[in-house]
Amino acid sequence: MFTGIVSAEGLVKKIHYQSHFVTLSIKAPRGFSKNLKRGASVAVNGVCLTAKKGSTDNLEFDVIAETLDKTNLKLLQKNGRVNLERSMTAASEIGGHIVSGHIYGVGIIKGIDDRGETKDLRIQAPPAMMQYLFYKGYVAINGCSLTIGKVLKSSFNIHLIPETLKATNLKGLQKGDLINIEIEQTTVNTVETIKKIMLERKA
Protein backbone atom coordinates (compact mmCIF):
# COMPACT_ATOMS: atom_id res chain seq x y z
CA MET A 1 0.00 0.00 0.00
CA PHE A 2 1.09 3.58 -0.71
CA THR A 3 0.07 7.13 0.18
CA GLY A 4 0.24 8.69 -3.28
CA ILE A 5 2.93 11.12 -2.15
CA VAL A 6 5.72 10.62 -4.68
CA SER A 7 9.10 10.81 -2.97
CA ALA A 8 11.45 10.71 -5.95
CA GLU A 9 11.89 10.55 -9.69
CA GLY A 10 13.81 7.64 -11.17
CA LEU A 11 15.74 7.47 -14.43
CA VAL A 12 15.12 4.53 -16.76
CA LYS A 13 18.56 3.10 -17.53
CA LYS A 14 17.69 -0.09 -19.37
CA ILE A 15 14.66 -1.95 -20.75
CA HIS A 16 15.24 -5.64 -21.39
CA TYR A 17 12.49 -7.27 -23.44
CA GLN A 18 12.01 -10.96 -22.73
CA SER A 19 9.52 -13.53 -24.06
CA HIS A 20 6.60 -12.83 -21.72
CA PHE A 21 7.79 -9.90 -19.62
CA VAL A 22 10.06 -6.87 -19.49
CA THR A 23 12.82 -6.13 -16.99
CA LEU A 24 13.16 -2.46 -16.08
CA SER A 25 16.39 -1.05 -14.67
CA ILE A 26 15.80 2.27 -12.93
CA LYS A 27 18.31 4.54 -11.22
CA ALA A 28 16.81 6.01 -8.07
CA PRO A 29 18.15 9.09 -6.25
CA ARG A 30 20.79 8.46 -3.62
CA GLY A 31 19.30 7.14 -0.41
CA PHE A 32 15.91 6.20 -1.87
CA SER A 33 16.59 2.48 -1.39
CA LYS A 34 17.99 2.63 2.13
CA ASN A 35 16.89 -0.55 3.95
CA LEU A 36 14.89 -1.63 0.91
CA LYS A 37 14.61 -5.41 0.95
CA ARG A 38 14.51 -7.74 -2.01
CA GLY A 39 10.86 -8.49 -2.76
CA ALA A 40 9.64 -5.16 -1.38
CA SER A 41 6.95 -3.20 -3.19
CA VAL A 42 7.77 0.05 -4.98
CA ALA A 43 5.29 2.16 -6.94
CA VAL A 44 6.64 3.07 -10.38
CA ASN A 45 4.39 5.64 -12.05
CA GLY A 46 1.79 4.39 -9.60
CA VAL A 47 2.19 0.72 -10.56
CA CYS A 48 3.02 -1.61 -7.68
CA LEU A 49 6.15 -3.56 -8.68
CA THR A 50 8.41 -5.97 -6.80
CA ALA A 51 12.06 -5.04 -6.29
CA LYS A 52 14.49 -7.73 -7.49
CA LYS A 53 17.36 -6.32 -5.41
CA GLY A 54 17.67 -4.90 -1.91
CA SER A 55 19.49 -1.81 -0.60
CA THR A 56 20.62 -0.49 -3.97
CA ASP A 57 19.59 2.60 -5.87
CA ASN A 58 19.96 0.61 -9.11
CA LEU A 59 16.46 -0.82 -9.01
CA GLU A 60 15.26 -3.72 -11.13
CA PHE A 61 11.68 -4.88 -11.72
CA ASP A 62 10.07 -7.56 -13.86
CA VAL A 63 6.84 -6.38 -15.48
CA ILE A 64 4.44 -8.96 -16.93
CA ALA A 65 2.51 -8.51 -20.18
CA GLU A 66 -0.83 -7.82 -18.46
CA THR A 67 0.66 -4.94 -16.48
CA LEU A 68 2.26 -3.51 -19.60
CA ASP A 69 -1.05 -3.77 -21.46
CA LYS A 70 -3.01 -1.87 -18.79
CA THR A 71 -0.49 0.88 -17.96
CA ASN A 72 1.82 3.43 -19.55
CA LEU A 73 4.89 1.40 -18.56
CA LYS A 74 4.78 -0.09 -22.06
CA LEU A 75 5.71 3.37 -23.40
CA LEU A 76 8.81 3.85 -21.25
CA GLN A 77 12.04 4.61 -23.03
CA LYS A 78 15.66 4.77 -21.95
CA ASN A 79 16.42 7.99 -20.02
CA GLY A 80 12.73 8.54 -19.38
CA ARG A 81 11.66 9.60 -15.89
CA VAL A 82 9.26 7.77 -13.61
CA ASN A 83 7.65 8.59 -10.28
CA LEU A 84 8.82 6.44 -7.35
CA GLU A 85 7.29 5.77 -3.96
CA ARG A 86 8.26 3.26 -1.28
CA SER A 87 5.43 1.29 0.33
CA MET A 88 3.95 2.80 3.46
CA THR A 89 4.75 1.61 6.97
CA ALA A 90 2.87 1.88 10.25
CA ALA A 91 4.78 5.09 10.95
CA SER A 92 4.07 6.68 7.55
CA GLU A 93 2.37 10.05 7.41
CA ILE A 94 -0.58 9.67 5.03
CA GLY A 95 -0.49 13.02 3.28
CA GLY A 96 -2.51 11.86 0.28
CA HIS A 97 -4.89 8.88 0.28
CA ILE A 98 -4.49 5.11 0.40
CA VAL A 99 -3.19 3.94 -2.97
CA SER A 100 -2.91 0.23 -3.86
CA GLY A 101 -0.74 0.50 -6.95
CA HIS A 102 -3.34 -1.39 -9.02
CA ILE A 103 -4.06 0.71 -12.09
CA TYR A 104 -7.64 0.88 -13.38
CA GLY A 105 -6.61 2.08 -16.82
CA VAL A 106 -4.86 4.82 -18.76
CA GLY A 107 -6.11 8.30 -19.51
CA ILE A 108 -5.12 10.73 -22.24
CA ILE A 109 -3.97 14.30 -21.65
CA LYS A 110 -6.43 16.31 -23.76
CA GLY A 111 -5.46 19.78 -22.63
CA ILE A 112 -2.84 21.64 -20.58
CA ASP A 113 -3.19 25.13 -19.16
CA ASP A 114 0.40 26.02 -18.24
CA ARG A 115 0.54 28.99 -15.89
CA GLY A 116 4.24 28.76 -15.15
CA GLU A 117 4.37 27.61 -11.54
CA THR A 118 1.06 25.75 -11.77
CA LYS A 119 -0.66 23.66 -14.41
CA ASP A 120 -4.21 22.54 -15.07
CA LEU A 121 -4.68 19.23 -16.87
CA ARG A 122 -7.77 17.95 -18.68
CA ILE A 123 -7.70 14.16 -18.75
CA GLN A 124 -9.91 11.93 -20.86
CA ALA A 125 -10.68 8.74 -18.96
CA PRO A 126 -12.09 5.41 -20.20
CA PRO A 127 -15.94 5.57 -20.19
CA ALA A 128 -16.32 2.88 -17.52
CA MET A 129 -14.14 4.91 -15.16
CA MET A 130 -16.15 8.14 -15.29
CA GLN A 131 -18.80 6.87 -12.86
CA TYR A 132 -16.18 6.86 -10.10
CA LEU A 133 -14.86 10.39 -10.65
CA PHE A 134 -16.40 13.16 -8.57
CA TYR A 135 -15.57 16.81 -7.93
CA LYS A 136 -13.24 17.05 -4.92
CA GLY A 137 -12.77 13.28 -4.90
CA TYR A 138 -9.38 11.55 -4.91
CA VAL A 139 -7.56 10.03 -7.85
CA ALA A 140 -3.98 8.83 -8.35
CA ILE A 141 -2.26 9.98 -11.56
CA ASN A 142 1.08 8.24 -12.27
CA GLY A 143 1.06 7.41 -8.57
CA CYS A 144 0.41 10.98 -7.38
CA SER A 145 -2.50 11.49 -5.01
CA LEU A 146 -4.53 14.38 -6.44
CA THR A 147 -7.89 16.07 -5.92
CA ILE A 148 -10.32 16.03 -8.82
CA GLY A 149 -11.47 19.36 -10.23
CA LYS A 150 -14.35 19.84 -12.65
CA VAL A 151 -15.81 16.62 -14.05
CA LEU A 152 -17.13 16.64 -17.62
CA LYS A 153 -18.91 13.95 -19.65
CA SER A 154 -15.79 12.06 -20.68
CA SER A 155 -12.96 13.90 -18.92
CA PHE A 156 -11.94 15.57 -15.69
CA ASN A 157 -9.62 18.36 -14.58
CA ILE A 158 -6.64 18.24 -12.25
CA HIS A 159 -4.92 21.29 -10.76
CA LEU A 160 -1.19 20.86 -10.09
CA ILE A 161 0.55 22.98 -7.46
CA PRO A 162 4.25 23.99 -7.69
CA GLU A 163 5.43 21.31 -5.22
CA THR A 164 3.79 18.51 -7.22
CA LEU A 165 5.33 19.79 -10.45
CA LYS A 166 8.74 20.07 -8.82
CA ALA A 167 8.75 16.59 -7.26
CA THR A 168 7.15 14.44 -9.97
CA ASN A 169 7.23 13.66 -13.68
CA LEU A 170 3.87 15.37 -14.19
CA LYS A 171 5.77 18.54 -15.07
CA GLY A 172 6.87 16.96 -18.35
CA LEU A 173 3.43 15.84 -19.55
CA GLN A 174 2.33 16.94 -23.00
CA LYS A 175 -0.97 16.86 -24.83
CA GLY A 176 -1.64 13.31 -26.06
CA ASP A 177 0.46 11.60 -23.37
CA LEU A 178 -0.95 8.55 -21.59
CA ILE A 179 -1.11 8.56 -17.80
CA ASN A 180 -1.87 5.79 -15.30
CA ILE A 181 -5.11 6.22 -13.34
CA GLU A 182 -6.03 4.54 -10.07
CA ILE A 183 -9.48 5.24 -8.67
CA GLU A 184 -9.85 5.63 -4.90
CA GLN A 185 -11.22 2.30 -3.66
CA THR A 186 -13.68 3.71 -1.13
CA THR A 187 -15.35 5.65 -3.95
CA VAL A 188 -15.60 2.48 -6.04
CA ASN A 189 -17.14 0.55 -3.13
CA THR A 190 -19.65 3.32 -2.43
CA VAL A 191 -20.76 3.63 -6.06
CA GLU A 192 -21.09 -0.13 -6.52
CA THR A 193 -23.07 -0.47 -3.26
CA ILE A 194 -25.51 2.26 -4.33
CA LYS A 195 -25.92 0.66 -7.77
CA LYS A 196 -26.67 -2.69 -6.14
CA ILE A 197 -29.26 -1.16 -3.80
CA MET A 198 -30.97 0.66 -6.68
CA LEU A 199 -31.16 -2.56 -8.74
CA GLU A 200 -32.65 -4.48 -5.78
CA ARG A 201 -35.31 -1.79 -5.34
CA LYS A 202 -36.31 -2.10 -8.99
CA ALA A 203 -36.54 -5.88 -8.79
C-alpha positions, -999 to 999 in steps of 0.1 A, spaced: 0 0 0 11 36 -7 1 71 2 2 87 -33 29 111 -21 57 106 -47 91 108 -30 115 107 -59 119 105 -97 138 76 -112 157 75 -144 151 45 -168 186 31 -175 177 -1 -194 147 -20 -207 152 -56 -214 125 -73 -234 120 -110 -227 95 -135 -241 66 -128 -217 78 -99 -196 101 -69 -195 128 -61 -170 132 -25 -161 164 -10 -147 158 23 -129 183 45 -112 168 60 -81 181 91 -63 208 85 -36 193 71 -4 159 62 -19 166 25 -14 180 26 21 169 -5 39 149 -16 9 146 -54 10 145 -77 -20 109 -85 -28 96 -52 -14 70 -32 -32 78 0 -50 53 22 -69 66 31 -104 44 56 -121 18 44 -96 22 7 -106 30 -16 -77 62 -36 -87 84 -60 -68 121 -50 -63 145 -77 -75 174 -63 -54 177 -49 -19 195 -18 -6 206 -5 -40 196 26 -59 200 6 -91 165 -8 -90 153 -37 -111 117 -49 -117 101 -76 -139 68 -64 -155 44 -90 -169 25 -85 -202 -8 -78 -185 7 -49 -165 23 -35 -196 -10 -38 -215 -30 -19 -188 -5 9 -180 18 34 -195 49 14 -186 48 -1 -221 57 34 -234 88 38 -212 120 46 -230 157 48 -219 164 80 -200 127 85 -194 117 96 -159 93 78 -136 77 86 -103 88 64 -74 73 58 -40 83 33 -13 54 13 3 40 28 35 47 16 70 29 19 103 48 51 110 41 67 76 24 101 74 -6 97 50 -5 130 33 -25 119 3 -49 89 3 -45 51 4 -32 39 -30 -29 2 -39 -7 5 -70 -33 -14 -90 -41 7 -121 -76 9 -134 -66 21 -168 -49 48 -188 -61 83 -195 -51 107 -222 -40 143 -216 -64 163 -238 -55 198 -226 -28 216 -206 -32 251 -192 4 260 -182 5 290 -159 42 288 -151 44 276 -115 11 258 -118 -7 237 -144 -42 225 -151 -47 192 -169 -78 180 -187 -77 142 -188 -99 119 -209 -107 87 -190 -121 54 -202 -159 56 -202 -163 29 -175 -141 49 -152 -161 81 -153 -188 69 -129 -162 69 -101 -149 104 -106 -164 132 -86 -156 168 -79 -132 170 -49 -128 133 -49 -94 116 -49 -76 100 -78 -40 88 -83 -23 100 -116 11 82 -123 11 74 -86 4 110 -74 -25 115 -50 -45 144 -64 -79 161 -59 -103 160 -88 -115 194 -102 -143 198 -126 -158 166 -141 -171 166 -176 -189 139 -196 -158 121 -207 -130 139 -189 -119 156 -157 -96 184 -146 -66 182 -122 -49 213 -108 -12 209 -101 6 230 -75 43 240 -77 54 213 -52 38 185 -72 53 198 -105 87 201 -88 87 166 -73 71 144 -100 72 137 -137 39 154 -142 58 185 -151 69 170 -183 34 158 -196 23 169 -230 -10 169 -248 -16 133 -261 5 116 -234 -10 86 -216 -11 86 -178 -19 58 -153 -51 62 -133 -60 45 -101 -95 52 -87 -99 56 -49 -112 23 -37 -137 37 -11 -153 56 -40 -156 25 -60 -171 5 -31 -196 33 -24 -208 36 -61 -211 -1 -65 -231 -5 -33 -255 23 -43 -259 7 -78 -267 -27 -61 -293 -12 -38 -310 7 -67 -312 -26 -87 -326 -45 -58 -353 -18 -53 -363 -21 -90 -365 -59 -88 
